[in-house]
Amino acid sequence: MDRQFFIASAQAMERSMYCIARSYLRCEADCEDALQNALLRAWEKRNTLREERYFRTWLTRILINSCKETLRRQKRETPAADFPEAAAPQGADPALWESLRALDEKYRIIVVLHYRDGYSVREIASILRVPESTVKTRLFRARQQLKSLLEREEMFA
């Protein structure tokens, strides 16, 4: 993989990668650190990618691992009460964002990957290393929970 391809592909995924990191991490600085670590790892391991057409999936997997590593490190270091509340990304519907943040992580990441970033069920299964049927089930349950959360939000609005 040459330098130009790596840079162009990573830049094309910039917004998508930020949203994925944001779905895992609450603090903007942590998101930026996870992104930087993922890009550094990807650059160092770029020769391990066999086919360039899988670059997007490969880099997303590296980013998710980086986010999970950050969460593990935080769990050892920072009490949960010290985390700042995450604000909705610019242009996002605040009610939807809060409902999405209320989902369990296993549902939230699948919703972000599928609806925000356009990954197929097969690609998500590959990224998360779970069966396709698991991805479909989690998408179904996430939609049900989001619907319930948004309806509850409407009742109290």
Buried (B, 14 or more C-beta within 10 A) or exposed (E): BEEEEBEEBBEEBEEBBBBBBBBBBBBBEBBEBBBEBBBEBBEEEBEEBEEBEEBBBBBBBBBBBBBBEBBEEBEEEEEEEEEEEBEBEEEBEEBBBBBBBBBEEEBBBBBBBBEBBEBEBEBBBBBBEBEBEBBBBBBEBBEEBBEEBBEEBEEEE
